[in-house]
Amino acid sequence: MIRRFDYGTPLPTDALVQEIPLCGETLPFFTVAKTENGLTFTYPLGREELIYGLGETVRGINKRGHIYRSWNSDEFSHHEDKQSLYASHNLLIFSGEGKPFGVFFDDPGEVIFDLGYTGADTAAITSVNGDLRLYLIEEDSLNAIVRSFRQAIGQCYLPPKWAFGYIQSRWGYAADGEVRTIVNEHRSRHIPLDGVCMDIDYMVDYKDFSWNKEAFPDLRQLSADMKQEHIRLIPIIDAGVKQQEGYDVCDEGLRNGYFCTCEDGTPFVGAVWPGRSYFPDFFRPEVREWFGKKYHGLMEQGIEGFWNDMNEPALFYSERGIAEARQELTKLLDMNLGLDAFFHLKDVLMGMQNNRRDYASFYHKYAGQQVRHDRVHNLYGGFMTRAAHEGLRSYDPDKRHLIFSRASYVGAHRWGGVWQGDNTSWWSHILMNLKMLPSLNMCGFLYTGADLGGFSGNTTEDLLLRWLQLGVFTPLMRNHSALHTRDQEIYRFGMQEDMKNILTVRYALLPYLYSEFMKNALTGGSMFRPLAFDYPEDAAALRIEDQLMLGEGCMIAPVYEQNARGRNVYLPEDMLLVRFRSAEDYCLIPMEKGRHWIDLDLNEMPLFIRKGCIVPLSRGGEWVEAVDFDTLTLLGWLDGDAAYAIYNDDGTVAAPVLADGLREIRVRTADGKAAAEAQGLTVDAAKLIVG
């Protein structure tokens, strides 16, 4: 059951697709009061209470004990003390002594979540605007709360099947020849690959929808040649439109009044990669239609996927910021700078970027009124993704296209996926990647993953290898790194053979991973879940933060510590450990419920299969289209009959019907033996342990 409570004058966000009537009752659980910071909802926390949700945030799966701030931020340094990252997903799920319940604070402005930070026994959630809709979700279990919420916010975005392949990316691929070299190096070494991302280097002066015709003289031919190699090109698109007369996107936007404005109606100017830029007002349908159709120019060159970036929106500086900084610097540089003055000088320079005053200085035409940006800040990136989604669908309405974004809000999950932001080559960020997965799934974002190996900093080959072992399971599997960092394509490392072998596991597991993604995407389930969601009565499982349930029958527990040759795991029931070295080199080890140390060499990765479940394994391939979904090996530990519903389709149809793609695999056991059958499928081998 979901109940709606309105406060102040809420703005529409399009987060929900289900109409929830306004509740005439008083909000239970919380005390509501106006405070100096806004409208605050206070809830007393039980001693053992756990708090889930908030999507893309730092720290644990259990959010208790920290303070979080919903304010989409261009924040590449994901330290534990950070309160905001690139996205805002305002769902909380409280699990204490009584029945659990969920709360969605549907406020597109700043929201502060003090979850036992100021007082360990109190959660205080403050809407700075004081204008919001609150949705209270009450069900009998944690999984039921998520399903109820997911039904209300609508089906998540479906990427094409090829987007489940391995993607190579780097800020710095600046010419046709570099892209071809990257692909040739993978193909010649038989390293699986399905996509290459093109960062801002392909553009002319960082202008959206342009490409450098000297560096990329024939983009259509390059795209066609790549498709012959079963590779898709995936260019980046940023939110800021370069201020330049004669640039068609700029000229059209100005002529039609499509850009965000200052209070006096003049176009707002901020700076990002191209320098001074305008920002499309994505809240207006006509602007989304215009901007979305701009993607068609690249699609006519054969492009089938994009990633949207800098759409919080990021601001390097504004005209106001430059003027004020110049004035302050003039005073400071004439001084003999002491300690305080020196640090003030640094603050003046650094304070120009993503300055909160700038976000309060421009406006949108939204819901029939002029709305100051900071009231709807967290919606901007998601509505850019909506513009892209609508534009791609208008080009070919019957086909799925790849689109993923940096900034998002609940509701944007219907229009595209997300990557987890510009992380760093730190071991702790493998664990952060893991912990974000279930929280994002709760909020509707199933197509997600992190920059494997780390975006900033210099990776090491053991770090990349261990990160790839987690990336095997994430729907978006992308290796991405920054300019001026160590090159981190797999083939550049001495352990490239081990890394390649790990990628073969990804492609072998695609029948299971694709099935679980599609089944959960189409029915409102979660592909990744905390152990507490499946084992609510198991006190040990409630506190596990570095293991996740994966789909119907699996659990993952990656190694995420430097120099580790194994890890401790907790099994909430009997499970089968599959210790993979490659798609063809693995061993099966039945393990009883309880705590165990698992030996895992650097080139080994674990997958745990619940007893009584079966997992289909393909022969793999070097690209997704080469994977045979119909000829399978079955893995499992059975003590009776078992079944698995495998899903497959052509990977492109825009509106698949779940029932049309399902086929059941059945295994019958008797006398210590197993016999498998499946309509339309070939069970190549059954590596099943019976008894």
RAPE-V325606 format. One record per residue. N is the residue number from 0. D_CENTER is the distance of its C-alpha to the mean C-alpha in whole Angstrom. Layout:
# RAPE-V325606
n=(N | N)
d_center=(D_CENTER | D_CENTER)
This chain:
# RAPE-V325606
n=(0 | 1 | 2 | 3 | 4 | 5 | 6 | 7 | 8 | 9 | 10 | 11 | 12 | 13 | 14 | 15 | 16 | 17 | 18 | 19 | 20 | 21 | 22 | 23 | 24 | 25 | 26 | 27 | 28 | 29 | 30 | 31 | 32 | 33 | 34 | 35 | 36 | 37 | 38 | 39 | 40 | 41 | 42 | 43 | 44 | 45 | 46 | 47 | 48 | 49 | 50 | 51 | 52 | 53 | 54 | 55 | 56 | 57 | 58 | 59 | 60 | 61 | 62 | 63 | 64 | 65 | 66 | 67 | 68 | 69 | 70 | 71 | 72 | 73 | 74 | 75 | 76 | 77 | 78 | 79 | 80 | 81 | 82 | 83 | 84 | 85 | 86 | 87 | 88 | 89 | 90 | 91 | 92 | 93 | 94 | 95 | 96 | 97 | 98 | 99 | 100 | 101 | 102 | 103 | 104 | 105 | 106 | 107 | 108 | 109 | 110 | 111 | 112 | 113 | 114 | 115 | 116 | 117 | 118 | 119 | 120 | 121 | 122 | 123 | 124 | 125 | 126 | 127 | 128 | 129 | 130 | 131 | 132 | 133 | 134 | 135 | 136 | 137 | 138 | 139 | 140 | 141 | 142 | 143 | 144 | 145 | 146 | 147 | 148 | 149 | 150 | 151 | 152 | 153 | 154 | 155 | 156 | 157 | 158 | 159 | 160 | 161 | 162 | 163 | 164 | 165 | 166 | 167 | 168 | 169 | 170 | 171 | 172 | 173 | 174 | 175 | 176 | 177 | 178 | 179 | 180 | 181 | 182 | 183 | 184 | 185 | 186 | 187 | 188 | 189 | 190 | 191 | 192 | 193 | 194 | 195 | 196 | 197 | 198 | 199 | 200 | 201 | 202 | 203 | 204 | 205 | 206 | 207 | 208 | 209 | 210 | 211 | 212 | 213 | 214 | 215 | 216 | 217 | 218 | 219 | 220 | 221 | 222 | 223 | 224 | 225 | 226 | 227 | 228 | 229 | 230 | 231 | 232 | 233 | 234 | 235 | 236 | 237 | 238 | 239 | 240 | 241 | 242 | 243 | 244 | 245 | 246 | 247 | 248 | 249 | 250 | 251 | 252 | 253 | 254 | 255 | 256 | 257 | 258 | 259 | 260 | 261 | 262 | 263 | 264 | 265 | 266 | 267 | 268 | 269 | 270 | 271 | 272 | 273 | 274 | 275 | 276 | 277 | 278 | 279 | 280 | 281 | 282 | 283 | 284 | 285 | 286 | 287 | 288 | 289 | 290 | 291 | 292 | 293 | 294 | 295 | 296 | 297 | 298 | 299 | 300 | 301 | 302 | 303 | 304 | 305 | 306 | 307 | 308 | 309 | 310 | 311 | 312 | 313 | 314 | 315 | 316 | 317 | 318 | 319 | 320 | 321 | 322 | 323 | 324 | 325 | 326 | 327 | 328 | 329 | 330 | 331 | 332 | 333 | 334 | 335 | 336 | 337 | 338 | 339 | 340 | 341 | 342 | 343 | 344 | 345 | 346 | 347 | 348 | 349 | 350 | 351 | 352 | 353 | 354 | 355 | 356 | 357 | 358 | 359 | 360 | 361 | 362 | 363 | 364 | 365 | 366 | 367 | 368 | 369 | 370 | 371 | 372 | 373 | 374 | 375 | 376 | 377 | 378 | 379 | 380 | 381 | 382 | 383 | 384 | 385 | 386 | 387 | 388 | 389 | 390 | 391 | 392 | 393 | 394 | 395 | 396 | 397 | 398 | 399 | 400 | 401 | 402 | 403 | 404 | 405 | 406 | 407 | 408 | 409 | 410 | 411 | 412 | 413 | 414 | 415 | 416 | 417 | 418 | 419 | 420 | 421 | 422 | 423 | 424 | 425 | 426 | 427 | 428 | 429 | 430 | 431 | 432 | 433 | 434 | 435 | 436 | 437 | 438 | 439 | 440 | 441 | 442 | 443 | 444 | 445 | 446 | 447 | 448 | 449 | 450 | 451 | 452 | 453 | 454 | 455 | 456 | 457 | 458 | 459 | 460 | 461 | 462 | 463 | 464 | 465 | 466 | 467 | 468 | 469 | 470 | 471 | 472 | 473 | 474 | 475 | 476 | 477 | 478 | 479 | 480 | 481 | 482 | 483 | 484 | 485 | 486 | 487 | 488 | 489 | 490 | 491 | 492 | 493 | 494 | 495 | 496 | 497 | 498 | 499 | 500 | 501 | 502 | 503 | 504 | 505 | 506 | 507 | 508 | 509 | 510 | 511 | 512 | 513 | 514 | 515 | 516 | 517 | 518 | 519 | 520 | 521 | 522 | 523 | 524 | 525 | 526 | 527 | 528 | 529 | 530 | 531 | 532 | 533 | 534 | 535 | 536 | 537 | 538 | 539 | 540 | 541 | 542 | 543 | 544 | 545 | 546 | 547 | 548 | 549 | 550 | 551 | 552 | 553 | 554 | 555 | 556 | 557 | 558 | 559 | 560 | 561 | 562 | 563 | 564 | 565 | 566 | 567 | 568 | 569 | 570 | 571 | 572 | 573 | 574 | 575 | 576 | 577 | 578 | 579 | 580 | 581 | 582 | 583 | 584 | 585 | 586 | 587 | 588 | 589 | 590 | 591 | 592 | 593 | 594 | 595 | 596 | 597 | 598 | 599 | 600 | 601 | 602 | 603 | 604 | 605 | 606 | 607 | 608 | 609 | 610 | 611 | 612 | 613 | 614 | 615 | 616 | 617 | 618 | 619 | 620 | 621 | 622 | 623 | 624 | 625 | 626 | 627 | 628 | 629 | 630 | 631 | 632 | 633 | 634 | 635 | 636 | 637 | 638 | 639 | 640 | 641 | 642 | 643 | 644 | 645 | 646 | 647 | 648 | 649 | 650 | 651 | 652 | 653 | 654 | 655 | 656 | 657 | 658 | 659 | 660 | 661 | 662 | 663 | 664 | 665 | 666 | 667 | 668 | 669 | 670 | 671 | 672 | 673 | 674 | 675 | 676 | 677 | 678 | 679 | 680 | 681 | 682 | 683 | 684 | 685 | 686 | 687 | 688 | 689 | 690)
d_center=(27 | 26 | 28 | 27 | 29 | 29 | 30 | 31 | 31 | 27 | 25 | 24 | 20 | 19 | 17 | 19 | 21 | 23 | 26 | 27 | 31 | 31 | 33 | 36 | 36 | 35 | 32 | 32 | 31 | 31 | 33 | 32 | 34 | 34 | 34 | 34 | 30 | 30 | 30 | 29 | 28 | 30 | 29 | 31 | 29 | 31 | 32 | 29 | 27 | 23 | 20 | 17 | 14 | 13 | 9 | 8 | 11 | 13 | 16 | 16 | 15 | 18 | 18 | 22 | 24 | 22 | 21 | 18 | 18 | 16 | 17 | 14 | 15 | 15 | 15 | 15 | 17 | 15 | 18 | 19 | 21 | 18 | 18 | 15 | 12 | 10 | 9 | 12 | 12 | 15 | 16 | 18 | 20 | 23 | 24 | 28 | 32 | 32 | 29 | 26 | 24 | 21 | 21 | 19 | 20 | 20 | 21 | 19 | 21 | 21 | 21 | 22 | 21 | 24 | 23 | 26 | 26 | 29 | 31 | 30 | 31 | 30 | 26 | 27 | 24 | 25 | 25 | 26 | 27 | 28 | 27 | 25 | 25 | 24 | 23 | 25 | 24 | 26 | 26 | 28 | 25 | 21 | 20 | 22 | 21 | 17 | 19 | 21 | 18 | 16 | 19 | 20 | 17 | 17 | 16 | 12 | 12 | 13 | 13 | 16 | 17 | 17 | 14 | 14 | 16 | 16 | 15 | 17 | 16 | 18 | 19 | 23 | 23 | 26 | 28 | 29 | 30 | 27 | 25 | 28 | 28 | 25 | 25 | 29 | 28 | 25 | 28 | 31 | 30 | 28 | 25 | 22 | 20 | 19 | 17 | 18 | 16 | 19 | 18 | 20 | 23 | 24 | 25 | 28 | 28 | 24 | 25 | 23 | 24 | 26 | 27 | 29 | 32 | 34 | 31 | 30 | 33 | 32 | 28 | 29 | 31 | 28 | 26 | 29 | 30 | 26 | 26 | 29 | 27 | 24 | 22 | 20 | 20 | 16 | 18 | 16 | 17 | 17 | 18 | 22 | 25 | 27 | 31 | 33 | 36 | 36 | 32 | 32 | 29 | 30 | 33 | 32 | 30 | 33 | 35 | 34 | 32 | 29 | 28 | 27 | 30 | 32 | 34 | 37 | 35 | 35 | 32 | 30 | 29 | 27 | 26 | 23 | 23 | 26 | 28 | 29 | 27 | 27 | 24 | 23 | 24 | 21 | 22 | 25 | 25 | 28 | 25 | 22 | 25 | 26 | 23 | 21 | 25 | 24 | 22 | 25 | 26 | 24 | 24 | 27 | 27 | 25 | 22 | 19 | 16 | 14 | 12 | 12 | 13 | 15 | 14 | 15 | 17 | 18 | 22 | 24 | 27 | 29 | 33 | 34 | 32 | 34 | 37 | 37 | 36 | 39 | 41 | 40 | 40 | 43 | 45 | 43 | 44 | 47 | 47 | 48 | 44 | 44 | 42 | 40 | 41 | 39 | 36 | 36 | 36 | 33 | 32 | 33 | 31 | 28 | 28 | 28 | 24 | 22 | 25 | 25 | 28 | 27 | 24 | 27 | 30 | 28 | 28 | 27 | 29 | 27 | 28 | 32 | 32 | 31 | 28 | 28 | 24 | 23 | 24 | 21 | 19 | 16 | 16 | 16 | 13 | 12 | 16 | 16 | 13 | 16 | 18 | 17 | 16 | 20 | 21 | 20 | 21 | 24 | 25 | 25 | 24 | 24 | 22 | 18 | 16 | 13 | 11 | 8 | 8 | 8 | 9 | 9 | 11 | 12 | 13 | 11 | 9 | 13 | 13 | 9 | 6 | 3 | 4 | 5 | 8 | 11 | 12 | 16 | 18 | 19 | 19 | 18 | 14 | 14 | 15 | 12 | 9 | 11 | 12 | 8 | 8 | 11 | 10 | 7 | 9 | 12 | 11 | 10 | 6 | 7 | 6 | 3 | 5 | 7 | 10 | 13 | 16 | 15 | 15 | 18 | 21 | 22 | 21 | 24 | 24 | 24 | 21 | 19 | 21 | 19 | 16 | 16 | 18 | 14 | 12 | 15 | 13 | 9 | 9 | 8 | 11 | 11 | 14 | 14 | 17 | 18 | 22 | 25 | 23 | 24 | 23 | 21 | 21 | 23 | 26 | 27 | 27 | 30 | 28 | 27 | 28 | 26 | 23 | 24 | 25 | 22 | 20 | 23 | 22 | 18 | 20 | 23 | 20 | 19 | 21 | 20 | 16 | 17 | 19 | 17 | 14 | 16 | 18 | 16 | 14 | 18 | 19 | 17 | 16 | 14 | 13 | 12 | 15 | 17 | 20 | 22 | 21 | 23 | 25 | 26 | 30 | 29 | 29 | 28 | 25 | 24 | 24 | 22 | 19 | 18 | 18 | 16 | 18 | 16 | 17 | 21 | 23 | 21 | 20 | 18 | 19 | 19 | 21 | 19 | 23 | 25 | 28 | 27 | 29 | 28 | 26 | 27 | 26 | 27 | 27 | 28 | 30 | 31 | 29 | 29 | 28 | 27 | 27 | 26 | 27 | 26 | 26 | 30 | 31 | 30 | 32 | 32 | 33 | 33 | 32 | 34 | 32 | 32 | 31 | 31 | 31 | 29 | 30 | 28 | 29 | 27 | 26 | 26 | 23 | 23 | 22 | 24 | 25 | 26 | 30 | 31 | 28 | 28 | 25 | 26 | 26 | 26 | 28 | 25 | 25 | 25 | 22 | 21 | 24 | 26 | 25 | 27 | 26 | 29 | 31 | 30 | 30 | 30 | 29 | 30 | 33 | 35 | 37 | 38 | 37 | 33 | 31 | 27 | 26 | 24 | 23 | 23 | 24 | 24 | 20 | 21 | 22 | 21 | 22 | 22 | 24 | 23 | 27 | 28 | 26 | 26 | 29 | 30 | 31 | 34 | 35 | 39 | 40 | 44 | 46 | 43 | 42 | 39 | 40 | 37 | 37 | 34 | 35 | 34 | 33 | 34 | 34 | 35 | 35 | 34 | 34 | 34 | 36 | 38 | 40)
